[in-house]
Amino acid sequence: MMQLVINGSSVEDIASFYDEINRVFMADENWKIGPSLDAFDDLLYGGFGAIRNAERVEVVWQDIEKSRAALGYEATKAYFLEKLKPGSPFNKVLFEEKLAALENGTGETYFDTIMHIIAEHKNIALKN
């Protein structure tokens, strides 16, 4: 089983999360994934990057609690507000609903969404 290690102490915000993901998963590629949950999900299917040919992968996420805090309420709210800016091409109704749920305590943080994406990939075991 392939093992990859995410350094959670280097995750300060959403942008640095993708910097760390690119460092771990895309080191041998000549391109990087952008800051997109869809791109992160695609990466975990294993068609490219470090897990291109891996059947089973263990991801060790060190300092996961620091990442959880960095990708928590404040980062998520800022992410949603960015999607709601005038002229944004994103589904404003969807992001208004997500923001309202976050603000009333029933919505997912960015970190929660990442955890759900990882959980959907049965070939990936997450350890911390």
MODELLER restraints for C-alpha pairs under 7 A, 6 or more apart:
rsr = mdl.restraints
at = mdl.atoms
rsr.add(forms.Gaussian(group=physical.xy_distance, feature=features.Distance(at['CA:1:A'], at['CA:56:A']), mean=5.36, stdev=0.5))
rsr.add(forms.Gaussian(group=physical.xy_distance, feature=features.Distance(at['CA:1:A'], at['CA:57:A']), mean=5.66, stdev=0.5))
rsr.add(forms.Gaussian(group=physical.xy_distance, feature=features.Distance(at['CA:1:A'], at['CA:58:A']), mean=6.84, stdev=0.5))
rsr.add(forms.Gaussian(group=physical.xy_distance, feature=features.Distance(at['CA:2:A'], at['CA:54:A']), mean=6.74, stdev=0.5))
rsr.add(forms.Gaussian(group=physical.xy_distance, feature=features.Distance(at['CA:2:A'], at['CA:56:A']), mean=6.49, stdev=0.5))
rsr.add(forms.Gaussian(group=physical.xy_distance, feature=features.Distance(at['CA:2:A'], at['CA:57:A']), mean=4.84, stdev=0.5))
rsr.add(forms.Gaussian(group=physical.xy_distance, feature=features.Distance(at['CA:2:A'], at['CA:58:A']), mean=6.11, stdev=0.5))
rsr.add(forms.Gaussian(group=physical.xy_distance, feature=features.Distance(at['CA:3:A'], at['CA:57:A']), mean=5.77, stdev=0.5))
rsr.add(forms.Gaussian(group=physical.xy_distance, feature=features.Distance(at['CA:3:A'], at['CA:58:A']), mean=4.65, stdev=0.5))
rsr.add(forms.Gaussian(group=physical.xy_distance, feature=features.Distance(at['CA:3:A'], at['CA:59:A']), mean=5.79, stdev=0.5))
rsr.add(forms.Gaussian(group=physical.xy_distance, feature=features.Distance(at['CA:4:A'], at['CA:24:A']), mean=6.80, stdev=0.5))
rsr.add(forms.Gaussian(group=physical.xy_distance, feature=features.Distance(at['CA:4:A'], at['CA:58:A']), mean=6.33, stdev=0.5))
rsr.add(forms.Gaussian(group=physical.xy_distance, feature=features.Distance(at['CA:4:A'], at['CA:59:A']), mean=4.92, stdev=0.5))
rsr.add(forms.Gaussian(group=physical.xy_distance, feature=features.Distance(at['CA:4:A'], at['CA:60:A']), mean=6.15, stdev=0.5))
rsr.add(forms.Gaussian(group=physical.xy_distance, feature=features.Distance(at['CA:5:A'], at['CA:24:A']), mean=6.95, stdev=0.5))
rsr.add(forms.Gaussian(group=physical.xy_distance, feature=features.Distance(at['CA:5:A'], at['CA:59:A']), mean=5.78, stdev=0.5))
rsr.add(forms.Gaussian(group=physical.xy_distance, feature=features.Distance(at['CA:5:A'], at['CA:60:A']), mean=4.71, stdev=0.5))
rsr.add(forms.Gaussian(group=physical.xy_distance, feature=features.Distance(at['CA:5:A'], at['CA:61:A']), mean=5.88, stdev=0.5))
rsr.add(forms.Gaussian(group=physical.xy_distance, feature=features.Distance(at['CA:6:A'], at['CA:20:A']), mean=6.82, stdev=0.5))
rsr.add(forms.Gaussian(group=physical.xy_distance, feature=features.Distance(at['CA:6:A'], at['CA:24:A']), mean=6.62, stdev=0.5))
rsr.add(forms.Gaussian(group=physical.xy_distance, feature=features.Distance(at['CA:6:A'], at['CA:60:A']), mean=6.13, stdev=0.5))
rsr.add(forms.Gaussian(group=physical.xy_distance, feature=features.Distance(at['CA:6:A'], at['CA:61:A']), mean=4.69, stdev=0.5))
rsr.add(forms.Gaussian(group=physical.xy_distance, feature=features.Distance(at['CA:6:A'], at['CA:62:A']), mean=6.04, stdev=0.5))
rsr.add(forms.Gaussian(group=physical.xy_distance, feature=features.Distance(at['CA:7:A'], at['CA:61:A']), mean=6.34, stdev=0.5))
rsr.add(forms.Gaussian(group=physical.xy_distance, feature=features.Distance(at['CA:7:A'], at['CA:62:A']), mean=5.29, stdev=0.5))
rsr.add(forms.Gaussian(group=physical.xy_distance, feature=features.Distance(at['CA:7:A'], at['CA:63:A']), mean=6.77, stdev=0.5))
rsr.add(forms.Gaussian(group=physical.xy_distance, feature=features.Distance(at['CA:8:A'], at['CA:61:A']), mean=6.21, stdev=0.5))
rsr.add(forms.Gaussian(group=physical.xy_distance, feature=features.Distance(at['CA:8:A'], at['CA:62:A']), mean=5.24, stdev=0.5))
rsr.add(forms.Gaussian(group=physical.xy_distance, feature=features.Distance(at['CA:8:A'], at['CA:63:A']), mean=4.65, stdev=0.5))
rsr.add(forms.Gaussian(group=physical.xy_distance, feature=features.Distance(at['CA:8:A'], at['CA:64:A']), mean=5.31, stdev=0.5))
rsr.add(forms.Gaussian(group=physical.xy_distance, feature=features.Distance(at['CA:8:A'], at['CA:66:A']), mean=6.28, stdev=0.5))
rsr.add(forms.Gaussian(group=physical.xy_distance, feature=features.Distance(at['CA:8:A'], at['CA:67:A']), mean=5.27, stdev=0.5))
rsr.add(forms.Gaussian(group=physical.xy_distance, feature=features.Distance(at['CA:9:A'], at['CA:63:A']), mean=5.59, stdev=0.5))
rsr.add(forms.Gaussian(group=physical.xy_distance, feature=features.Distance(at['CA:9:A'], at['CA:66:A']), mean=6.09, stdev=0.5))
rsr.add(forms.Gaussian(group=physical.xy_distance, feature=features.Distance(at['CA:9:A'], at['CA:67:A']), mean=6.82, stdev=0.5))
rsr.add(forms.Gaussian(group=physical.xy_distance, feature=features.Distance(at['CA:11:A'], at['CA:17:A']), mean=5.04, stdev=0.5))
rsr.add(forms.Gaussian(group=physical.xy_distance, feature=features.Distance(at['CA:11:A'], at['CA:67:A']), mean=5.52, stdev=0.5))
rsr.add(forms.Gaussian(group=physical.xy_distance, feature=features.Distance(at['CA:11:A'], at['CA:70:A']), mean=6.67, stdev=0.5))
rsr.add(forms.Gaussian(group=physical.xy_distance, feature=features.Distance(at['CA:12:A'], at['CA:70:A']), mean=5.26, stdev=0.5))
rsr.add(forms.Gaussian(group=physical.xy_distance, feature=features.Distance(at['CA:13:A'], at['CA:70:A']), mean=5.37, stdev=0.5))
rsr.add(forms.Gaussian(group=physical.xy_distance, feature=features.Distance(at['CA:13:A'], at['CA:71:A']), mean=5.93, stdev=0.5))
rsr.add(forms.Gaussian(group=physical.xy_distance, feature=features.Distance(at['CA:13:A'], at['CA:75:A']), mean=6.56, stdev=0.5))
rsr.add(forms.Gaussian(group=physical.xy_distance, feature=features.Distance(at['CA:14:A'], at['CA:71:A']), mean=6.42, stdev=0.5))
rsr.add(forms.Gaussian(group=physical.xy_distance, feature=features.Distance(at['CA:15:A'], at['CA:35:A']), mean=6.48, stdev=0.5))
rsr.add(forms.Gaussian(group=physical.xy_distance, feature=features.Distance(at['CA:18:A'], at['CA:35:A']), mean=5.85, stdev=0.5))
rsr.add(forms.Gaussian(group=physical.xy_distance, feature=features.Distance(at['CA:22:A'], at['CA:32:A']), mean=5.96, stdev=0.5))
rsr.add(forms.Gaussian(group=physical.xy_distance, feature=features.Distance(at['CA:22:A'], at['CA:33:A']), mean=6.67, stdev=0.5))
rsr.add(forms.Gaussian(group=physical.xy_distance, feature=features.Distance(at['CA:25:A'], at['CA:49:A']), mean=5.42, stdev=0.5))
rsr.add(forms.Gaussian(group=physical.xy_distance, feature=features.Distance(at['CA:25:A'], at['CA:50:A']), mean=4.85, stdev=0.5))
rsr.add(forms.Gaussian(group=physical.xy_distance, feature=features.Distance(at['CA:26:A'], at['CA:32:A']), mean=6.26, stdev=0.5))
rsr.add(forms.Gaussian(group=physical.xy_distance, feature=features.Distance(at['CA:26:A'], at['CA:49:A']), mean=4.73, stdev=0.5))
rsr.add(forms.Gaussian(group=physical.xy_distance, feature=features.Distance(at['CA:26:A'], at['CA:50:A']), mean=6.05, stdev=0.5))
rsr.add(forms.Gaussian(group=physical.xy_distance, feature=features.Distance(at['CA:28:A'], at['CA:49:A']), mean=6.73, stdev=0.5))
rsr.add(forms.Gaussian(group=physical.xy_distance, feature=features.Distance(at['CA:29:A'], at['CA:49:A']), mean=6.17, stdev=0.5))
rsr.add(forms.Gaussian(group=physical.xy_distance, feature=features.Distance(at['CA:33:A'], at['CA:39:A']), mean=6.28, stdev=0.5))
rsr.add(forms.Gaussian(group=physical.xy_distance, feature=features.Distance(at['CA:41:A'], at['CA:117:A']), mean=6.16, stdev=0.5))
rsr.add(forms.Gaussian(group=physical.xy_distance, feature=features.Distance(at['CA:44:A'], at['CA:121:A']), mean=6.96, stdev=0.5))
rsr.add(forms.Gaussian(group=physical.xy_distance, feature=features.Distance(at['CA:46:A'], at['CA:52:A']), mean=4.38, stdev=0.5))
rsr.add(forms.Gaussian(group=physical.xy_distance, feature=features.Distance(at['CA:46:A'], at['CA:53:A']), mean=6.57, stdev=0.5))
rsr.add(forms.Gaussian(group=physical.xy_distance, feature=features.Distance(at['CA:46:A'], at['CA:54:A']), mean=6.95, stdev=0.5))
rsr.add(forms.Gaussian(group=physical.xy_distance, feature=features.Distance(at['CA:55:A'], at['CA:123:A']), mean=6.44, stdev=0.5))
rsr.add(forms.Gaussian(group=physical.xy_distance, feature=features.Distance(at['CA:56:A'], at['CA:123:A']), mean=4.84, stdev=0.5))
rsr.add(forms.Gaussian(group=physical.xy_distance, feature=features.Distance(at['CA:56:A'], at['CA:124:A']), mean=6.03, stdev=0.5))
rsr.add(forms.Gaussian(group=physical.xy_distance, feature=features.Distance(at['CA:57:A'], at['CA:123:A']), mean=6.21, stdev=0.5))
rsr.add(forms.Gaussian(group=physical.xy_distance, feature=features.Distance(at['CA:57:A'], at['CA:124:A']), mean=4.84, stdev=0.5))
rsr.add(forms.Gaussian(group=physical.xy_distance, feature=features.Distance(at['CA:57:A'], at['CA:125:A']), mean=6.23, stdev=0.5))
rsr.add(forms.Gaussian(group=physical.xy_distance, feature=features.Distance(at['CA:58:A'], at['CA:124:A']), mean=5.76, stdev=0.5))
rsr.add(forms.Gaussian(group=physical.xy_distance, feature=features.Distance(at['CA:58:A'], at['CA:125:A']), mean=4.70, stdev=0.5))
rsr.add(forms.Gaussian(group=physical.xy_distance, feature=features.Distance(at['CA:58:A'], at['CA:126:A']), mean=5.93, stdev=0.5))
rsr.add(forms.Gaussian(group=physical.xy_distance, feature=features.Distance(at['CA:59:A'], at['CA:124:A']), mean=6.95, stdev=0.5))
rsr.add(forms.Gaussian(group=physical.xy_distance, feature=features.Distance(at['CA:59:A'], at['CA:125:A']), mean=6.08, stdev=0.5))
rsr.add(forms.Gaussian(group=physical.xy_distance, feature=features.Distance(at['CA:59:A'], at['CA:126:A']), mean=4.89, stdev=0.5))
rsr.add(forms.Gaussian(group=physical.xy_distance, feature=features.Distance(at['CA:59:A'], at['CA:127:A']), mean=6.04, stdev=0.5))
rsr.add(forms.Gaussian(group=physical.xy_distance, feature=features.Distance(at['CA:60:A'], at['CA:126:A']), mean=6.00, stdev=0.5))
rsr.add(forms.Gaussian(group=physical.xy_distance, feature=features.Distance(at['CA:60:A'], at['CA:127:A']), mean=4.64, stdev=0.5))
rsr.add(forms.Gaussian(group=physical.xy_distance, feature=features.Distance(at['CA:60:A'], at['CA:128:A']), mean=5.39, stdev=0.5))
rsr.add(forms.Gaussian(group=physical.xy_distance, feature=features.Distance(at['CA:61:A'], at['CA:127:A']), mean=6.12, stdev=0.5))
rsr.add(forms.Gaussian(group=physical.xy_distance, feature=features.Distance(at['CA:61:A'], at['CA:128:A']), mean=4.87, stdev=0.5))
rsr.add(forms.Gaussian(group=physical.xy_distance, feature=features.Distance(at['CA:62:A'], at['CA:128:A']), mean=5.60, stdev=0.5))
rsr.add(forms.Gaussian(group=physical.xy_distance, feature=features.Distance(at['CA:64:A'], at['CA:128:A']), mean=6.51, stdev=0.5))
rsr.add(forms.Gaussian(group=physical.xy_distance, feature=features.Distance(at['CA:68:A'], at['CA:111:A']), mean=5.64, stdev=0.5))
rsr.add(forms.Gaussian(group=physical.xy_distance, feature=features.Distance(at['CA:71:A'], at['CA:109:A']), mean=6.89, stdev=0.5))
rsr.add(forms.Gaussian(group=physical.xy_distance, feature=features.Distance(at['CA:71:A'], at['CA:110:A']), mean=5.53, stdev=0.5))
rsr.add(forms.Gaussian(group=physical.xy_distance, feature=features.Distance(at['CA:71:A'], at['CA:111:A']), mean=5.09, stdev=0.5))
rsr.add(forms.Gaussian(group=physical.xy_distance, feature=features.Distance(at['CA:72:A'], at['CA:109:A']), mean=5.25, stdev=0.5))
rsr.add(forms.Gaussian(group=physical.xy_distance, feature=features.Distance(at['CA:72:A'], at['CA:110:A']), mean=6.24, stdev=0.5))
rsr.add(forms.Gaussian(group=physical.xy_distance, feature=features.Distance(at['CA:72:A'], at['CA:111:A']), mean=6.09, stdev=0.5))
rsr.add(forms.Gaussian(group=physical.xy_distance, feature=features.Distance(at['CA:73:A'], at['CA:109:A']), mean=5.78, stdev=0.5))
rsr.add(forms.Gaussian(group=physical.xy_distance, feature=features.Distance(at['CA:76:A'], at['CA:109:A']), mean=5.51, stdev=0.5))
rsr.add(forms.Gaussian(group=physical.xy_distance, feature=features.Distance(at['CA:76:A'], at['CA:110:A']), mean=5.31, stdev=0.5))
rsr.add(forms.Gaussian(group=physical.xy_distance, feature=features.Distance(at['CA:77:A'], at['CA:99:A']), mean=6.53, stdev=0.5))
rsr.add(forms.Gaussian(group=physical.xy_distance, feature=features.Distance(at['CA:80:A'], at['CA:95:A']), mean=5.93, stdev=0.5))
rsr.add(forms.Gaussian(group=physical.xy_distance, feature=features.Distance(at['CA:80:A'], at['CA:99:A']), mean=6.13, stdev=0.5))
rsr.add(forms.Gaussian(group=physical.xy_distance, feature=features.Distance(at['CA:83:A'], at['CA:90:A']), mean=6.03, stdev=0.5))
rsr.add(forms.Gaussian(group=physical.xy_distance, feature=features.Distance(at['CA:83:A'], at['CA:95:A']), mean=6.86, stdev=0.5))
rsr.add(forms.Gaussian(group=physical.xy_distance, feature=features.Distance(at['CA:84:A'], at['CA:92:A']), mean=5.68, stdev=0.5))
rsr.add(forms.Gaussian(group=physical.xy_distance, feature=features.Distance(at['CA:84:A'], at['CA:95:A']), mean=6.82, stdev=0.5))
rsr.add(forms.Gaussian(group=physical.xy_distance, feature=features.Distance(at['CA:98:A'], at['CA:107:A']), mean=6.32, stdev=0.5))
rsr.add(forms.Gaussian(group=physical.xy_distance, feature=features.Distance(at['CA:101:A'], at['CA:107:A']), mean=4.28, stdev=0.5))
rsr.add(forms.Gaussian(group=physical.xy_distance, feature=features.Distance(at['CA:102:A'], at['CA:108:A']), mean=6.26, stdev=0.5))
rsr.add(forms.Gaussian(group=physical.xy_distance, feature=features.Distance(at['CA:118:A'], at['CA:124:A']), mean=7.00, stdev=0.5))
